[in-house]
């Protein structure tokens, strides 16, 4: 990220570690501005893999009776827990198939959020096609191998619904693509994923944590039971919990990059000077990507500068300016992005 270069003269940020001041340059003059990315690092940005054995029904005679295996035993156990009548007879039907189901719960997911799941056949399966199939409700868990033994965790999500074959997406008649499928939005999150920022040890204190939270909440907010609330909650002197803004629900990586580009305790005159500098830097193709994030982090004040970037002769400048404007809900971004695409 493009981060404003800073010294450590302010008592707010001073710690036991002294950082040498960075020489002033035309593009990055010395300021007292600290960006959140200078002070923190994100946590919880990994995708959480969940999986299990499932049963697909509604096939058109292309299913198979699974042979004796650990997979069959697991599925029978799941069916019995759901009190399915005559599970072995159901598995023997040519209209059903044992399948493997997996998905990846995104960072910051809340209970009830939906995500896509993959459905595919085990290696030894005799099922010819999953066409017309429907995945019965399946409990997905985290699975880990410890000392050559498979261990399943708690139920993290539920999955089920109609299958879309990969052959539909690829437009091919490849037999392999008829035995692999997706359920779009077929997974439902049951366990929330925490997302947050840890404050670097050089800066950790209740005051710094609180000011970081205040800076985020001044830029992003949501509503809970009709009441407006900020999306950052400082919990300790070195940790801030984040809720994901709805506009970034499908791009939490960008959300964190924007959060880290927010300035903390920036004086109005310093902010104006930084806006002027960023407006000039945006027009440089090699700086446009990171500068656009800083402008997006500032919010509505930066819209005129980003719109100026739309008139650039340089495609990267136009793209990154339009991308930031799209996340700021500005309609003018759409035709520029469409033309570049």
C-alpha positions in Angstrom: 0.0 0.0 0.0 1.0 3.6 -0.4 1.5 4.8 3.1 2.3 8.3 4.2 5.8 8.4 5.6 5.9 9.5 9.2 8.2 10.3 12.1 7.6 9.4 15.8 7.6 12.9 17.4 4.0 12.7 18.6 3.5 11.3 22.1 0.4 9.5 20.9 2.5 7.1 18.8 5.8 7.1 20.7 7.0 3.8 22.0 10.3 2.2 23.2 11.4 1.7 19.6 12.7 4.8 17.8 12.0 5.0 14.0 14.3 7.2 12.0 12.4 10.0 10.0 12.1 9.5 6.3 13.6 12.3 4.1 11.0 14.5 2.5 10.4 14.0 -1.3 8.2 15.7 -3.8 5.8 12.8 -3.9 5.9 11.9 -0.2 6.6 14.9 1.9 7.1 14.5 5.6 3.8 14.6 7.5 2.4 13.6 10.9 -0.3 11.5 9.3 -0.5 7.9 10.4 -2.5 5.4 8.3 -4.1 2.5 10.1 -1.8 0.2 8.0 1.2 1.8 9.7 0.0 0.7 13.1 -1.8 -2.6 12.6 -2.0 -5.9 10.7 -5.1 -7.8 9.7 -6.2 -11.1 11.3 -8.8 -13.6 10.2 -8.3 -13.2 6.4 -8.0 -16.9 5.6 -10.9 -18.8 4.1 -12.2 -21.6 6.3 -12.5 -25.0 4.6 -15.5 -27.2 5.5 -16.5 -30.5 4.1 -18.4 -33.8 4.6 -19.9 -36.8 2.8 -23.4 -36.1 1.3 -26.2 -37.8 -0.6 -27.5 -36.6 -4.0 -31.0 -37.7 -5.0 -33.2 -37.1 -8.0 -30.7 -38.5 -10.5 -32.1 -40.1 -13.8 -30.8 -43.6 -13.3 -27.1 -42.5 -13.4 -26.3 -43.0 -9.7 -24.7 -46.0 -8.0 -24.6 -48.0 -4.8 -21.3 -47.1 -3.0 -19.1 -49.9 -2.0 -18.0 -50.6 1.6 -15.7 -47.8 2.7 -15.2 -45.2 5.3 -17.2 -42.8 3.1 -20.2 -45.1 3.1 -20.0 -45.6 6.9 -19.8 -41.9 7.5 -22.8 -41.3 5.2 -24.8 -44.0 6.9 -24.0 -42.4 10.3 -25.3 -39.1 9.0 -28.4 -40.6 7.6 -29.2 -42.4 10.8 -28.7 -39.2 12.8 -31.4 -37.7 10.5 -33.6 -40.7 11.1 -33.7 -41.7 7.5 -35.8 -44.9 6.9 -34.0 -47.8 5.2 -30.7 -46.0 4.5 -29.1 -49.0 2.7 -32.1 -49.4 0.3 -31.9 -45.7 -0.5 -28.1 -45.9 -1.2 -28.7 -48.8 -3.6 -31.1 -46.8 -5.7 -29.7 -45.8 -9.2 -31.2 -42.4 -8.6 -28.9 -41.6 -5.7 -25.2 -41.2 -5.2 -22.7 -40.7 -2.4 -20.8 -37.5 -3.0 -18.1 -35.3 -1.4 -19.1 -31.8 -0.4 -16.8 -28.9 0.4 -16.9 -25.2 0.7 -14.9 -22.2 1.9 -16.4 -19.8 4.4 -15.1 -16.3 3.6 -13.5 -14.0 6.2 -15.9 -12.0 8.3 -18.9 -14.2 7.5 -21.9 -13.9 9.8 -24.4 -16.5 10.8 -26.9 -17.0 8.0 -24.6 -15.8 5.2 -24.6 -17.9 2.0 -21.6 -19.2 0.1 -21.0 -21.6 -2.8 -20.3 -25.3 -2.3 -18.7 -27.9 -4.6 -20.1 -31.4 -5.0 -18.1 -34.1 -6.7 -17.6 -37.9 -6.7 -15.1 -40.0 -4.8 -12.4 -41.6 -7.0 -13.9 -45.1 -7.0 -17.5 -44.0 -7.6 -19.4 -45.8 -10.4 -21.9 -42.9 -10.7 -22.0 -41.8 -14.4 -23.5 -38.3 -14.0 -24.8 -35.9 -11.4 -27.3 -34.3 -13.9 -30.6 -33.3 -12.4 -29.3 -34.0 -8.9 -30.3 -32.5 -5.6 -28.0 -32.5 -2.6 -29.8 -33.5 0.6 -29.1 -31.3 3.6 -25.5 -31.9 4.6 -23.7 -30.7 7.8 -20.2 -29.4 6.9 -17.4 -29.5 9.3 -13.7 -28.6 9.5 -11.7 -31.7 8.9 -8.1 -32.2 10.0 -5.6 -35.1 9.8 -3.7 -35.6 13.1 -1.2 -38.5 13.4 -2.7 -40.1 10.3 -6.2 -40.0 11.8 -9.0 -37.9 10.4 -10.7 -35.7 13.0 -13.9 -33.7 12.3 -14.8 -30.5 14.1 -18.1 -28.9 15.0 -20.8 -28.2 12.4 -19.7 -24.9 10.8 -22.3 -24.7 8.1 -25.2 -26.5 6.3 -25.4 -27.2 2.6 -28.0 -28.4 0.2 -29.9 -27.7 -3.0 -29.9 -28.2 -6.8 -26.6 -29.1 -8.6 -25.2 -27.1 -11.5 -22.8 -29.3 -13.5 -19.4 -27.8 -14.5 -20.2 -28.9 -18.0 -22.9 -26.1 -18.1 -20.2 -23.5 -17.3 -17.6 -25.0 -19.6 -19.9 -25.8 -22.5 -18.3 -29.2 -23.0 -19.5 -32.9 -23.1 -16.5 -34.0 -21.1 -17.7 -36.9 -18.9 -15.5 -35.6 -16.0 -17.5 -32.3 -16.0 -20.8 -34.1 -15.5 -19.6 -35.6 -12.2 -18.5 -32.3 -10.7 -20.9 -29.5 -9.8 -21.6 -26.4 -7.8 -24.5 -25.2 -5.7 -24.5 -21.4 -5.9 -25.3 -20.0 -2.5 -25.9 -23.6 -1.3 -24.0 -23.2 2.0 -25.3 -21.5 5.1 -22.9 -20.2 7.7 -23.6 -21.4 11.2 -20.4 -20.3 12.9 -19.3 -16.7 12.5 -15.8 -15.8 11.3 -14.1 -13.0 13.3 -12.2 -10.4 11.4 -10.0 -7.8 13.0 -6.9 -5.7 13.3 -4.0 -6.3 15.8 -2.1 -3.2 16.9 1.6 -3.5 16.4 3.4 -3.9 19.8 5.3 -0.6 19.2 1.9 1.3 19.4 -0.4 -0.9 21.5 -2.4 1.1 24.1 -6.0 1.7 24.9 -5.8 5.2 23.5 -4.3 4.1 20.2 -6.8 1.3 19.8 -9.7 3.6 20.6 -8.5 6.2 18.1 -8.1 3.6 15.4 -11.7 2.4 16.1 -13.0 6.0 16.0 -11.3 6.6 12.6 -12.8 3.5 11.1 -16.3 4.3 12.5 -16.1 7.8 11.1 -15.8 6.2 7.6 -17.9 3.0 7.9 -21.1 2.3 9.8 -24.0 0.0 9.7 -27.4 -0.5 11.4 -28.4 -2.9 14.1 -32.1 -3.0 15.1 -32.6 0.3 13.3 -29.8 2.1 15.2 -26.7 3.4 13.4 -23.5 1.9 14.7 -19.8 1.8 13.8 -18.3 -1.3 12.3 -15.1 -1.3 14.5 -15.1 -2.4 18.1 -11.8 -1.9 20.1 -11.7 -4.9 22.5 -8.2 -4.6 24.0 -5.2 -2.3 23.7 -4.0 -4.3 20.7 -7.1 -5.7 19.0 -10.1 -4.2 17.1 -12.9 -6.4 15.9 -14.3 -5.5 12.5 -17.7 -6.1 10.9 -17.7 -6.1 7.1 -19.6 -3.3 5.4 -22.3 -4.7 3.0 -20.7 -3.0 0.0 -17.5 -5.1 0.5 -19.2 -8.3 1.5 -17.9 -10.1 -1.6 -14.4 -8.5 -1.4 -13.2 -8.5 2.2 -9.6 -8.2 0.9 -10.3 -4.8 -0.6 -12.2 -3.8 2.6 -9.2 -4.5 4.7 -6.9 -2.6 2.3 -9.3 0.4 2.4 -9.5 0.2 6.2 -5.7 0.2 6.4 -5.6 3.3 4.2 -7.6 5.4 6.6 -5.8 8.1 8.5 -5.8 8.3 12.3 -6.3 11.6 14.1 -5.4 13.6 11.0 -5.7 17.4 11.4 -7.9 19.2 8.8 -5.1 21.2 7.3 -3.0 18.0 6.9 -5.9 16.2 5.3 -6.3 19.0 2.8 -2.6 18.9 1.9 -2.7 15.1 1.6 -5.8 15.3 -0.7 -4.0 17.8 -3.0 -0.9 15.5 -3.1 -3.0 12.4 -3.7 -4.9 14.1 -6.5 -1.6 14.7 -8.4 -0.2 11.2 -7.6 -3.4 9.5 -8.9 -2.5 10.6 -12.4 0.8 8.6 -12.4 0.1 5.1 -13.6 2.6 3.4 -11.3 1.0 5.0 -8.2 -2.6 5.0 -9.2 -3.6 1.6 -7.6 -2.5 2.5 -4.1 -3.4 6.2 -4.3 -7.0 5.2 -5.4 -7.3 3.1 -2.2 -6.3 6.1 0.0 -8.8 8.3 -1.8 -11.5 5.6 -1.4 -10.7 5.5 2.3 -11.2 9.2 2.6 -14.7 8.9 1.1 -16.9 11.6 -0.4 -14.3 14.3 -0.3 -12.1 12.5 -2.8 -14.8 12.0 -5.4 -13.9 15.0 -7.5 -10.3 13.9 -7.6 -11.2 10.4 -8.6 -13.5 11.7 -11.3 -10.6 13.7 -12.6 -8.7 10.4 -13.0 -11.5 9.2 -15.3 -10.3 11.7 -17.9 -6.7 10.5 -17.9 -5.2 9.1 -21.1 -3.7 6.3 -19.1 -5.9 3.1 -18.9 -4.5 2.1 -15.4 -5.4 5.5 -14.0 -8.9 5.4 -15.4 -9.4 1.8 -14.1 -8.3 2.4 -10.5 -10.1 5.7 -10.3 -13.3 4.1 -11.6 -12.9 1.1 -9.3 -12.7 3.3 -6.3 -15.7 5.4 -7.5 -17.7 2.2 -7.9 -17.2 1.4 -4.2 -18.1 4.9 -3.4 -21.4 4.3 -5.2 -20.7 6.8 -8.0 -22.6 6.0 -11.3 -19.9 7.5 -13.5 -17.7 4.5 -12.8 -19.8 2.0 -14.7 -19.3 3.1 -18.3 -15.5 3.5 -17.8 -15.2 0.0 -16.3 -17.4 -1.5 -19.0 -15.2 0.1 -21.8 -12.0 -1.0 -20.1 -13.4 -4.6 -19.7 
